[in-house]
């Protein structure tokens, strides 16, 4: 594993340095340094029906140092590449926020806002075809967690270790690291993966022993899932061919959480293939569950209604199932949370609802 990490490190530095090397070659020929990027507009991002992911189209934009603005952008990129090269070589890391503040010492090359530095890092991902995690850049938020019959191998400061995500950890689960590709999934005894939006429901399934009874790997999404969380789901599905399901609240914003897992997000269109799980399926909370189980609920807001109507034209929700459910929700004018099932008892979701839904989906037998 250590050798593989060294290879990744060397390859990442090589690809980063290829950018200024190209600039040098351009300048020795008397040309202005430039970069060519896919245009980041909605018109250049399309849903690939065959691959079931969002991808950039063919439209490109040439950024040449012929104007002050473009020259400044290339200068900032040069500084970031220089910083990342040293960071990777020294086996250190920083957050996206820290990168923004570090640029304060770069004089003309400093960033005016963190969004600018974030976008430049995305530019580098596209140009190098390398994930930012291999740049040793971390997001600010804590990682999500995983609990279930899965053994992993990871490098730590005290060497390589193996741990079981059921037997060797506390009830909060194993915290997913920023760079999931540094983990090796050794073996498992699972029949499914359930990705869960809220911490309360994640804890309920663990407390009630759902992971043991149904041999389920549970993944806490922590709301809109981070890239590392989506990468874990992608790997569990592709490496172990496990069925992946997503369990969220019953509102339009939670449906988009499912869509980001199954089909990807526009923002990460350049690395969709390694972040999405097209085989993922939605458990609920379904609008039909609100009606059938008479769940405690709230009325839809104007923003909720607008979001649901937008999803009716979103290709990620183009199937008959989603059209039926969304139209039903608009008719009911209601939304509900996962924890609403507690109105029927603390064990209802693990003893009744989930087994029934998973049976309907052909994942378990009752």
SERO-81281 format. One record per residue (C-alpha): residue number from 1; residue in three letters; x, y, z. Coordinates in pm, 1 decimal, always signed. Example, Ala and Ser with C-alpha at 12.3 -4.5 7.8 and 13.67 -1.06 7.14 Angstrom:
2
+-----+---------+----------+----------+----------+
| num | residuo |        X |        Y |        Z |
+-----+---------+----------+----------+----------+
|   1 |     ALA |  +1230.0 |   -450.0 |   +780.0 |
|   2 |     SER |  +1367.0 |   -106.0 |   +714.0 |
+-----+---------+----------+----------+----------+
REM end
This chain:
366
+-----+---------+----------+----------+----------+
| num | residuo |        X |        Y |        Z |
+-----+---------+----------+----------+----------+
|   1 |     UNK |     +0.0 |     +0.0 |     +0.0 |
|   2 |     UNK |   +285.7 |   +234.8 |    +83.2 |
|   3 |     UNK |   +436.4 |   +177.2 |   -261.0 |
|   4 |     UNK |   +103.7 |   +260.1 |   -423.1 |
|   5 |     UNK |    +85.2 |   +583.5 |   -225.4 |
|   6 |     UNK |   +432.6 |   +678.6 |   -347.5 |
|   7 |     UNK |   +326.2 |   +612.6 |   -706.4 |
|   8 |     UNK |    +18.1 |   +831.2 |   -662.9 |
|   9 |     UNK |   +230.1 |  +1106.2 |   -510.6 |
|  10 |     UNK |   +482.9 |  +1101.5 |   -794.0 |
|  11 |     UNK |   +213.0 |  +1088.8 |  -1060.9 |
|  12 |     UNK |    +25.9 |  +1381.7 |   -903.8 |
|  13 |     UNK |   +337.5 |  +1600.7 |   -892.1 |
|  14 |     UNK |   +426.3 |  +1504.6 |  -1248.6 |
|  15 |     UNK |    +83.0 |  +1603.7 |  -1377.0 |
|  16 |     UNK |    +81.5 |  +1930.3 |  -1184.3 |
|  17 |     UNK |   +425.7 |  +2029.7 |  -1312.6 |
|  18 |     UNK |   +323.2 |  +1944.4 |  -1669.3 |
|  19 |     UNK |   +111.9 |  +2262.2 |  -1668.3 |
|  20 |     UNK |   +394.5 |  +2516.8 |  -1605.9 |
|  21 |     UNK |   +623.9 |  +2307.7 |  -1829.1 |
|  22 |     UNK |   +376.9 |  +2366.6 |  -2110.4 |
|  23 |     UNK |   +377.5 |  +2740.2 |  -2033.2 |
|  24 |     UNK |   +756.8 |  +2741.1 |  -2051.0 |
|  25 |     UNK |   +750.2 |  +2571.0 |  -2390.1 |
|  26 |     UNK |   +493.4 |  +2820.7 |  -2514.3 |
|  27 |     UNK |   +703.1 |  +3117.5 |  -2402.4 |
|  28 |     UNK |  +1023.2 |  +2977.6 |  -2557.2 |
|  29 |     UNK |   +833.7 |  +2972.4 |  -2887.2 |
|  30 |     UNK |   +734.9 |  +3333.8 |  -2835.5 |
|  31 |     UNK |   +376.2 |  +3246.3 |  -2751.6 |
|  32 |     UNK |   +165.3 |  +3363.5 |  -2459.4 |
|  33 |     UNK |   +113.3 |  +3102.1 |  -2187.9 |
|  34 |     UNK |   -240.3 |  +2964.0 |  -2194.1 |
|  35 |     UNK |   -475.2 |  +2695.4 |  -2068.5 |
|  36 |     UNK |   -777.2 |  +2538.9 |  -2237.7 |
|  37 |     UNK |  -1072.3 |  +2442.8 |  -2019.1 |
|  38 |     UNK |  -1425.9 |  +2314.9 |  -2068.0 |
|  39 |     UNK |  -1666.0 |  +2606.3 |  -2029.9 |
|  40 |     UNK |  -1840.9 |  +2595.0 |  -1694.0 |
|  41 |     UNK |  -2193.0 |  +2684.1 |  -1796.5 |
|  42 |     UNK |  -2518.9 |  +2489.9 |  -1782.9 |
|  43 |     UNK |  -2518.1 |  +2485.7 |  -2162.1 |
|  44 |     UNK |  -2198.3 |  +2280.2 |  -2157.7 |
|  45 |     UNK |  -2307.3 |  +2026.5 |  -1896.2 |
|  46 |     UNK |  -2528.6 |  +1742.3 |  -2008.5 |
|  47 |     UNK |  -2671.9 |  +1430.8 |  -1852.9 |
|  48 |     UNK |  -2516.8 |  +1124.7 |  -2015.9 |
|  49 |     UNK |  -2806.2 |   +879.3 |  -2042.5 |
|  50 |     UNK |  -2580.9 |   +581.4 |  -2112.2 |
|  51 |     UNK |  -2332.3 |   +643.6 |  -1829.7 |
|  52 |     UNK |  -2605.5 |   +794.7 |  -1606.4 |
|  53 |     UNK |  -2383.5 |  +1081.9 |  -1491.5 |
|  54 |     UNK |  -2339.8 |  +1454.2 |  -1552.8 |
|  55 |     UNK |  -2053.6 |  +1533.5 |  -1791.0 |
|  56 |     UNK |  -1897.3 |  +1839.0 |  -1951.6 |
|  57 |     UNK |  -1967.1 |  +1886.5 |  -2319.5 |
|  58 |     UNK |  -1730.3 |  +1979.2 |  -2603.7 |
|  59 |     UNK |  -1733.0 |  +2355.2 |  -2557.0 |
|  60 |     UNK |  -1393.8 |  +2486.2 |  -2448.1 |
|  61 |     UNK |  -1254.3 |  +2819.0 |  -2345.6 |
|  62 |     UNK |   -899.8 |  +2935.3 |  -2415.8 |
|  63 |     UNK |   -749.0 |  +3143.1 |  -2137.1 |
|  64 |     UNK |   -441.7 |  +3319.6 |  -2273.3 |
|  65 |     UNK |   -222.8 |  +3563.6 |  -2080.2 |
|  66 |     UNK |   -305.0 |  +3843.1 |  -2324.9 |
|  67 |     UNK |   -512.9 |  +4042.0 |  -2078.6 |
|  68 |     UNK |   -440.8 |  +4144.1 |  -1722.4 |
|  69 |     UNK |   -726.1 |  +3928.1 |  -1591.3 |
|  70 |     UNK |   -612.5 |  +3613.1 |  -1772.6 |
|  71 |     UNK |   -245.9 |  +3670.9 |  -1691.4 |
|  72 |     UNK |   -337.6 |  +3710.7 |  -1324.8 |
|  73 |     UNK |   -534.0 |  +3384.2 |  -1333.1 |
|  74 |     UNK |   -233.4 |  +3197.6 |  -1473.0 |
|  75 |     UNK |     -9.3 |  +3361.8 |  -1212.2 |
|  76 |     UNK |   -240.6 |  +3241.6 |   -934.3 |
|  77 |     UNK |   -242.1 |  +2894.1 |  -1082.9 |
|  78 |     UNK |   +137.7 |  +2891.5 |  -1088.8 |
|  79 |     UNK |   +149.1 |  +2984.0 |   -720.0 |
|  80 |     UNK |   -105.0 |  +2714.0 |   -629.5 |
|  81 |     UNK |    +88.9 |  +2450.7 |   -825.9 |
|  82 |     UNK |   +409.6 |  +2557.1 |   -649.8 |
|  83 |     UNK |   +238.2 |  +2532.2 |   -310.1 |
|  84 |     UNK |    +77.8 |  +2194.5 |   -384.1 |
|  85 |     UNK |   +401.4 |  +2049.5 |   -520.2 |
|  86 |     UNK |   +584.0 |  +2127.3 |   -195.7 |
|  87 |     UNK |   +290.9 |  +2012.1 |    +17.9 |
|  88 |     UNK |   +273.7 |  +1674.8 |   -156.0 |
|  89 |     UNK |   +652.7 |  +1628.5 |   -151.5 |
|  90 |     UNK |   +660.0 |  +1693.5 |   +223.8 |
|  91 |     UNK |   +360.7 |  +1462.4 |   +280.4 |
|  92 |     UNK |   +165.1 |  +1740.0 |   +445.6 |
|  93 |     UNK |   -191.9 |  +1855.3 |   +391.6 |
|  94 |     UNK |   -409.3 |  +2163.7 |   +422.0 |
|  95 |     UNK |   -772.8 |  +2257.4 |   +393.7 |
|  96 |     UNK |   -931.3 |  +2453.2 |   +111.2 |
|  97 |     UNK |   -984.1 |  +2734.1 |   +360.9 |
|  98 |     UNK |   -617.1 |  +2733.1 |   +461.5 |
|  99 |     UNK |   -512.6 |  +2751.7 |    +96.5 |
| 100 |     UNK |   -719.0 |  +3067.3 |    +60.1 |
| 101 |     UNK |   -549.2 |  +3230.1 |   +361.5 |
| 102 |     UNK |   -201.7 |  +3113.4 |   +256.1 |
| 103 |     UNK |   -246.2 |  +3312.3 |    -65.3 |
| 104 |     UNK |   -245.2 |  +3632.9 |   +142.3 |
| 105 |     UNK |   +134.0 |  +3623.1 |   +116.8 |
| 106 |     UNK |   +133.9 |  +3593.4 |   -262.4 |
| 107 |     UNK |    +95.0 |  +3968.2 |   -330.6 |
| 108 |     UNK |    -74.3 |  +4012.4 |   -670.7 |
| 109 |     UNK |   -156.1 |  +3641.4 |   -682.6 |
| 110 |     UNK |   -368.0 |  +3636.8 |   -367.0 |
| 111 |     UNK |   -733.1 |  +3540.9 |   -393.4 |
| 112 |     UNK |  -1010.8 |  +3788.6 |   -323.6 |
| 113 |     UNK |  -1256.7 |  +3521.8 |   -206.9 |
| 114 |     UNK |  -1241.4 |  +3152.5 |   -118.6 |
| 115 |     UNK |  -1476.3 |  +3063.5 |   -401.5 |
| 116 |     UNK |  -1206.3 |  +3186.1 |   -642.7 |
| 117 |     UNK |   -944.5 |  +2954.4 |   -494.9 |
| 118 |     UNK |  -1192.4 |  +2664.4 |   -485.0 |
| 119 |     UNK |  -1268.6 |  +2710.4 |   -855.0 |
| 120 |     UNK |   -898.8 |  +2720.8 |   -939.9 |
| 121 |     UNK |   -847.3 |  +2391.0 |   -758.8 |
| 122 |     UNK |  -1129.7 |  +2246.9 |   -969.5 |
| 123 |     UNK |   -948.4 |  +2379.5 |  -1278.8 |
| 124 |     UNK |   -640.1 |  +2185.1 |  -1171.4 |
| 125 |     UNK |   -844.9 |  +1869.7 |  -1121.8 |
| 126 |     UNK |   -971.4 |  +1899.9 |  -1479.0 |
| 127 |     UNK |   -631.5 |  +1984.0 |  -1629.3 |
| 128 |     UNK |   -448.4 |  +1703.9 |  -1448.0 |
| 129 |     UNK |   -729.0 |  +1447.5 |  -1429.9 |
| 130 |     UNK |   -634.7 |  +1404.7 |  -1063.7 |
| 131 |     UNK |   -865.5 |  +1440.4 |   -764.5 |
| 132 |     UNK |   -794.8 |  +1722.7 |   -520.8 |
| 133 |     UNK |   -762.7 |  +1461.4 |   -246.0 |
| 134 |     UNK |   -435.4 |  +1358.4 |   -413.2 |
| 135 |     UNK |   -326.1 |  +1723.7 |   -389.1 |
| 136 |     UNK |   -351.5 |  +1665.3 |     -9.1 |
| 137 |     UNK |   -633.8 |  +1920.0 |    +10.5 |
| 138 |     UNK |   -904.5 |  +1853.0 |   +267.1 |
| 139 |     UNK |  -1255.1 |  +1998.1 |   +305.1 |
| 140 |     UNK |  -1341.2 |  +2177.9 |   +628.8 |
| 141 |     UNK |  -1619.7 |  +1948.2 |   +741.8 |
| 142 |     UNK |  -1569.8 |  +1623.2 |   +932.8 |
| 143 |     UNK |  -1604.9 |  +1305.9 |   +736.7 |
| 144 |     UNK |  -1918.6 |  +1095.6 |   +743.9 |
| 145 |     UNK |  -1908.9 |   +751.9 |   +903.1 |
| 146 |     UNK |  -1960.8 |   +387.3 |   +819.2 |
| 147 |     UNK |  -2074.7 |    +93.7 |  +1033.0 |
| 148 |     UNK |  -2120.6 |   -268.4 |   +936.4 |
| 149 |     UNK |  -1963.6 |   -601.6 |   +835.8 |
| 150 |     UNK |  -1667.0 |   -459.9 |   +645.2 |
| 151 |     UNK |  -1293.9 |   -502.3 |   +711.1 |
| 152 |     UNK |  -1061.4 |   -229.5 |   +586.5 |
| 153 |     UNK |   -687.5 |   -174.8 |   +577.4 |
| 154 |     UNK |   -541.1 |   +173.0 |   +617.7 |
| 155 |     UNK |   -207.3 |   +345.2 |   +668.6 |
| 156 |     UNK |   -170.9 |   +522.7 |  +1002.0 |
| 157 |     UNK |   +113.0 |   +705.5 |  +1174.7 |
| 158 |     UNK |   +193.3 |   +379.1 |  +1350.9 |
| 159 |     UNK |   +191.7 |   +171.8 |  +1034.6 |
| 160 |     UNK |    -64.2 |    -24.8 |   +840.1 |
| 161 |     UNK |   -356.4 |   -163.9 |  +1037.5 |
| 162 |     UNK |   -672.5 |   -359.2 |   +972.6 |
| 163 |     UNK |  -1000.8 |   -294.8 |  +1145.1 |
| 164 |     UNK |  -1352.4 |   -426.0 |  +1127.5 |
| 165 |     UNK |  -1620.4 |   -158.6 |  +1095.9 |
| 166 |     UNK |  -1846.7 |   -344.3 |  +1338.1 |
| 167 |     UNK |  -1623.0 |   -515.8 |  +1589.5 |
| 168 |     UNK |  -1332.0 |   -273.2 |  +1627.3 |
| 169 |     UNK |  -1508.3 |    +63.3 |  +1656.6 |
| 170 |     UNK |  -1756.6 |   +248.6 |  +1873.7 |
| 171 |     UNK |  -2123.0 |   +301.3 |  +1793.0 |
| 172 |     UNK |  -2053.9 |   +623.3 |  +1604.9 |
| 173 |     UNK |  -1881.2 |   +418.5 |  +1334.9 |
| 174 |     UNK |  -1557.7 |   +450.1 |  +1141.4 |
| 175 |     UNK |  -1494.9 |   +804.4 |  +1019.2 |
| 176 |     UNK |  -1443.2 |   +810.6 |   +644.1 |
| 177 |     UNK |  -1112.9 |   +981.5 |   +555.1 |
| 178 |     UNK |  -1082.2 |  +1257.0 |   +297.6 |
| 179 |     UNK |   -889.7 |  +1039.9 |    +54.5 |
| 180 |     UNK |  -1086.8 |   +718.1 |    +26.2 |
| 181 |     UNK |   -844.5 |   +577.7 |   -230.4 |
| 182 |     UNK |   -590.0 |   +540.7 |    +49.4 |
| 183 |     UNK |   -812.0 |   +269.7 |   +200.7 |
| 184 |     UNK |   -815.6 |    -94.3 |    +99.9 |
| 185 |     UNK |  -1144.3 |   -279.2 |   +135.1 |
| 186 |     UNK |  -1021.2 |   -620.5 |   +248.9 |
| 187 |     UNK |  -1336.5 |   -830.4 |   +289.3 |
| 188 |     UNK |  -1698.8 |   -810.3 |   +389.2 |
| 189 |     UNK |  -1992.8 |  -1018.7 |   +501.5 |
| 190 |     UNK |  -2258.8 |   -778.8 |   +375.0 |
| 191 |     UNK |  -2562.8 |   -822.0 |   +155.5 |
| 192 |     UNK |  -2639.8 |   -453.8 |   +106.0 |
| 193 |     UNK |  -2539.3 |    -94.4 |   +171.8 |
| 194 |     UNK |  -2781.5 |   +161.8 |   +313.7 |
| 195 |     UNK |  -2684.9 |   +528.8 |   +291.1 |
| 196 |     UNK |  -2874.8 |   +731.4 |   +551.1 |
| 197 |     UNK |  -2928.2 |  +1106.7 |   +551.1 |
| 198 |     UNK |  -2970.5 |  +1187.0 |   +919.8 |
| 199 |     UNK |  -2758.9 |  +1102.3 |  +1222.9 |
| 200 |     UNK |  -3065.0 |  +1013.6 |  +1429.2 |
| 201 |     UNK |  -3180.2 |   +744.2 |  +1188.0 |
| 202 |     UNK |  -2823.5 |   +614.6 |  +1141.4 |
| 203 |     UNK |  -2795.7 |   +574.3 |  +1520.6 |
| 204 |     UNK |  -3141.0 |   +409.9 |  +1537.2 |
| 205 |     UNK |  -3041.8 |   +138.3 |  +1288.0 |
| 206 |     UNK |  -2718.5 |    +68.1 |  +1477.5 |
| 207 |     UNK |  -2890.8 |    +62.3 |  +1818.7 |
| 208 |     UNK |  -3157.0 |   -175.4 |  +1690.8 |
| 209 |     UNK |  -2894.8 |   -406.9 |  +1538.5 |
| 210 |     UNK |  -3020.4 |   -368.1 |  +1182.2 |
| 211 |     UNK |  -2665.2 |   -404.7 |  +1051.1 |
| 212 |     UNK |  -2629.2 |   -747.9 |  +1214.2 |
| 213 |     UNK |  -2975.2 |   -884.9 |  +1141.0 |
| 214 |     UNK |  -2968.5 |   -790.2 |   +773.7 |
| 215 |     UNK |  -2591.7 |   -790.4 |   +710.2 |
| 216 |     UNK |  -2604.3 |   -426.3 |   +609.8 |
| 217 |     UNK |  -2322.7 |   -175.7 |   +577.6 |
| 218 |     UNK |  -2463.6 |   +154.3 |   +705.7 |
| 219 |     UNK |  -2323.3 |   +484.2 |   +576.4 |
| 220 |     UNK |  -2417.8 |   +815.2 |   +738.2 |
| 221 |     UNK |  -2445.1 |  +1078.5 |   +465.8 |
| 222 |     UNK |  -2456.0 |  +1377.8 |   +704.1 |
| 223 |     UNK |  -2698.0 |  +1560.0 |   +478.8 |
| 224 |     UNK |  -2562.8 |  +1643.8 |   +133.9 |
| 225 |     UNK |  -2282.3 |  +1387.7 |   +108.2 |
| 226 |     UNK |  -1919.7 |  +1490.0 |    +78.2 |
| 227 |     UNK |  -1710.3 |  +1364.3 |   -212.0 |
| 228 |     UNK |  -1537.7 |  +1109.8 |    +11.3 |
| 229 |     UNK |  -1872.9 |   +963.1 |   +114.8 |
| 230 |     UNK |  -1989.5 |   +931.6 |   -244.9 |
| 231 |     UNK |  -1655.8 |   +771.8 |   -334.8 |
| 232 |     UNK |  -1704.0 |   +508.1 |    -62.5 |
| 233 |     UNK |  -2047.5 |   +419.3 |   -198.4 |
| 234 |     UNK |  -1908.1 |   +403.9 |   -550.8 |
| 235 |     UNK |  -1633.3 |   +164.8 |   -442.4 |
| 236 |     UNK |  -1860.3 |    -60.1 |   -233.3 |
| 237 |     UNK |  -2091.7 |    -99.4 |   -531.1 |
| 238 |     UNK |  -1821.8 |   -150.2 |   -793.4 |
| 239 |     UNK |  -1570.5 |   -361.1 |   -597.9 |
| 240 |     UNK |  -1817.1 |   -583.5 |   -410.5 |
| 241 |     UNK |  -2122.6 |   -558.2 |   -640.7 |
| 242 |     UNK |  -2337.6 |   -477.2 |   -337.8 |
| 243 |     UNK |  -2681.9 |   -317.8 |   -383.7 |
| 244 |     UNK |  -2677.2 |    +41.6 |   -259.0 |
| 245 |     UNK |  -2992.8 |   +208.6 |   -129.7 |
| 246 |     UNK |  -3048.9 |   +562.4 |     -4.5 |
| 247 |     UNK |  -3277.6 |   +647.8 |   +288.6 |
| 248 |     UNK |  -3359.3 |  +1017.6 |   +331.9 |
| 249 |     UNK |  -3626.3 |  +1256.7 |   +452.4 |
| 250 |     UNK |  -3931.2 |  +1301.3 |   +232.7 |
| 251 |     UNK |  -3873.5 |  +1642.8 |    +79.7 |
| 252 |     UNK |  -3734.7 |  +1776.7 |   -251.4 |
| 253 |     UNK |  -3397.5 |  +1868.2 |   -102.8 |
| 254 |     UNK |  -3347.9 |  +1512.2 |    +22.9 |
| 255 |     UNK |  -3438.9 |  +1370.5 |   -317.6 |
| 256 |     UNK |  -3147.0 |  +1574.5 |   -451.8 |
| 257 |     UNK |  -2922.8 |  +1403.8 |   -196.6 |
| 258 |     UNK |  -3022.8 |  +1072.7 |   -355.6 |
| 259 |     UNK |  -2961.7 |  +1217.0 |   -702.4 |
| 260 |     UNK |  -2610.3 |  +1330.2 |   -607.2 |
| 261 |     UNK |  -2530.3 |   +974.6 |   -494.8 |
| 262 |     UNK |  -2686.6 |   +799.5 |   -792.8 |
| 263 |     UNK |  -2622.6 |  +1040.4 |  -1078.2 |
| 264 |     UNK |  -2373.7 |  +1300.4 |   -959.6 |
| 265 |     UNK |  -2381.3 |  +1677.2 |   -932.6 |
| 266 |     UNK |  -2314.2 |  +1945.3 |  -1190.4 |
| 267 |     UNK |  -2034.1 |  +2087.8 |   -974.0 |
| 268 |     UNK |  -1834.8 |  +1762.6 |   -988.5 |
| 269 |     UNK |  -1913.1 |  +1673.0 |  -1351.4 |
| 270 |     UNK |  -1541.7 |  +1636.5 |  -1431.2 |
| 271 |     UNK |  -1505.6 |  +1335.8 |  -1196.1 |
| 272 |     UNK |  -1855.6 |  +1190.9 |  -1207.7 |
| 273 |     UNK |  -1743.1 |   +838.8 |  -1296.9 |
| 274 |     UNK |  -1561.2 |   +783.7 |   -966.2 |
| 275 |     UNK |  -1814.8 |   +958.2 |   -742.0 |
| 276 |     UNK |  -2151.8 |   +829.1 |   -856.6 |
| 277 |     UNK |  -2332.9 |   +501.1 |   -802.6 |
| 278 |     UNK |  -2582.4 |   +466.1 |  -1089.7 |
| 279 |     UNK |  -2715.1 |   +140.3 |   -943.0 |
| 280 |     UNK |  -2823.3 |   +316.4 |   -619.6 |
| 281 |     UNK |  -3196.2 |   +302.4 |   -545.2 |
| 282 |     UNK |  -3419.7 |   +521.2 |   -330.5 |
| 283 |     UNK |  -3585.8 |   +368.3 |    -23.7 |
| 284 |     UNK |  -3777.2 |   +667.7 |   +105.4 |
| 285 |     UNK |  -3926.6 |   +854.8 |   +277.1 |
| 286 |     UNK |  -4159.6 |   +836.7 |    -23.2 |
| 287 |     UNK |  -4456.0 |  +1071.0 |    -61.3 |
| 288 |     UNK |  -4668.7 |   +755.9 |    -73.7 |
| 289 |     UNK |  -4528.4 |   +662.9 |   +270.6 |
| 290 |     UNK |  -4661.0 |   +990.5 |   +412.1 |
| 291 |     UNK |  -5005.9 |   +890.8 |   +289.1 |
| 292 |     UNK |  -4995.2 |   +515.7 |   +357.4 |
| 293 |     UNK |  -4846.6 |   +538.1 |   +708.1 |
| 294 |     UNK |  -5017.9 |   +865.5 |   +798.2 |
| 295 |     UNK |  -4681.6 |  +1009.1 |   +902.7 |
| 296 |     UNK |  -4658.6 |  +1332.4 |  +1102.4 |
| 297 |     UNK |  -4581.6 |  +1596.5 |   +840.6 |
| 298 |     UNK |  -4554.5 |  +1963.8 |   +754.5 |
| 299 |     UNK |  -4702.5 |  +2161.7 |   +468.2 |
| 300 |     UNK |  -4481.4 |  +2231.7 |   +169.5 |
| 301 |     UNK |  -4333.4 |  +2579.7 |   +148.2 |
| 302 |     UNK |  -4326.7 |  +2785.9 |   -169.6 |
| 303 |     UNK |  -3959.5 |  +2693.3 |   -206.7 |
| 304 |     UNK |  -4044.4 |  +2323.2 |   -167.5 |
| 305 |     UNK |  -4311.7 |  +2343.7 |   -435.6 |
| 306 |     UNK |  -4078.4 |  +2526.7 |   -674.8 |
| 307 |     UNK |  -3806.0 |  +2264.3 |   -613.5 |
| 308 |     UNK |  -4045.8 |  +1974.9 |   -677.3 |
| 309 |     UNK |  -4166.3 |  +2130.9 |  -1001.6 |
| 310 |     UNK |  -3803.0 |  +2181.2 |  -1108.5 |
| 311 |     UNK |  -3733.4 |  +1813.4 |  -1039.0 |
| 312 |     UNK |  -4013.7 |  +1715.2 |  -1275.9 |
| 313 |     UNK |  -3799.1 |  +1858.9 |  -1557.9 |
| 314 |     UNK |  -3467.4 |  +1726.5 |  -1419.1 |
| 315 |     UNK |  -3339.9 |  +1426.3 |  -1622.4 |
| 316 |     UNK |  -3230.5 |  +1259.3 |  -1299.7 |
| 317 |     UNK |  -3599.9 |  +1230.6 |  -1202.6 |
| 318 |     UNK |  -3732.4 |  +1149.6 |  -1547.8 |
| 319 |     UNK |  -3862.3 |   +799.4 |  -1469.0 |
| 320 |     UNK |  -4226.6 |   +709.7 |  -1409.3 |
| 321 |     UNK |  -4157.2 |   +634.3 |  -1041.3 |
| 322 |     UNK |  -4033.8 |   +984.3 |   -964.2 |
| 323 |     UNK |  -4301.3 |  +1157.4 |  -1170.0 |
| 324 |     UNK |  -4570.1 |   +965.3 |   -984.0 |
| 325 |     UNK |  -4420.1 |  +1031.4 |   -640.6 |
| 326 |     UNK |  -4348.0 |  +1400.5 |   -698.3 |
| 327 |     UNK |  -4693.5 |  +1466.1 |   -841.5 |
| 328 |     UNK |  -4843.2 |  +1284.2 |   -542.4 |
| 329 |     UNK |  -4642.7 |  +1502.2 |   -304.1 |
| 330 |     UNK |  -4761.4 |  +1818.1 |   -478.2 |
| 331 |     UNK |  -5119.1 |  +1693.0 |   -445.4 |
| 332 |     UNK |  -5073.0 |  +1604.5 |    -76.3 |
| 333 |     UNK |  -4889.8 |  +1933.9 |    -13.1 |
| 334 |     UNK |  -4695.8 |  +1757.3 |   +263.5 |
| 335 |     UNK |  -4338.8 |  +1662.6 |   +354.1 |
| 336 |     UNK |  -4206.5 |  +1440.7 |   +632.4 |
| 337 |     UNK |  -3884.1 |  +1341.9 |   +809.4 |
| 338 |     UNK |  -3726.7 |  +1001.2 |   +866.1 |
| 339 |     UNK |  -3782.3 |  +1030.8 |  +1240.7 |
| 340 |     UNK |  -4157.5 |  +1066.6 |  +1181.1 |
| 341 |     UNK |  -4174.0 |   +686.4 |  +1178.4 |
| 342 |     UNK |  -4111.4 |   +706.4 |  +1556.1 |
| 343 |     UNK |  -4478.5 |   +799.0 |  +1592.3 |
| 344 |     UNK |  -4544.4 |   +427.5 |  +1534.0 |
| 345 |     UNK |  -4277.0 |   +317.7 |  +1783.8 |
| 346 |     UNK |  -3897.4 |   +330.2 |  +1801.8 |
| 347 |     UNK |  -3864.7 |    -13.8 |  +1641.5 |
| 348 |     UNK |  -4114.1 |    +37.8 |  +1359.7 |
| 349 |     UNK |  -3863.2 |   +158.4 |  +1102.0 |
| 350 |     UNK |  -3624.8 |   -136.0 |  +1157.0 |
| 351 |     UNK |  -3884.3 |   -408.0 |  +1222.1 |
| 352 |     UNK |  -4151.4 |   -310.7 |   +972.9 |
| 353 |     UNK |  -4080.3 |    -29.5 |   +728.0 |
| 354 |     UNK |  -3728.1 |   -107.1 |   +604.4 |
| 355 |     UNK |  -3780.1 |   -485.3 |   +575.2 |
| 356 |     UNK |  -4097.6 |   -421.5 |   +375.0 |
| 357 |     UNK |  -3935.4 |   -168.2 |   +142.8 |
| 358 |     UNK |  -3622.3 |   -376.5 |    +90.2 |
| 359 |     UNK |  -3840.5 |   -679.2 |    +19.4 |
| 360 |     UNK |  -4040.9 |   -481.0 |   -237.1 |
| 361 |     UNK |  -3710.7 |   -382.6 |   -399.7 |
| 362 |     UNK |  -3600.5 |   -747.4 |   -414.0 |
| 363 |     UNK |  -3302.3 |   -694.3 |   -182.5 |
| 364 |     UNK |  -3421.6 |   -905.6 |   +115.3 |
| 365 |     UNK |  -3668.3 |  -1187.3 |   +161.2 |
| 366 |     UNK |  -3926.3 |  -1163.5 |   +435.6 |
+-----+---------+----------+----------+----------+
REM end
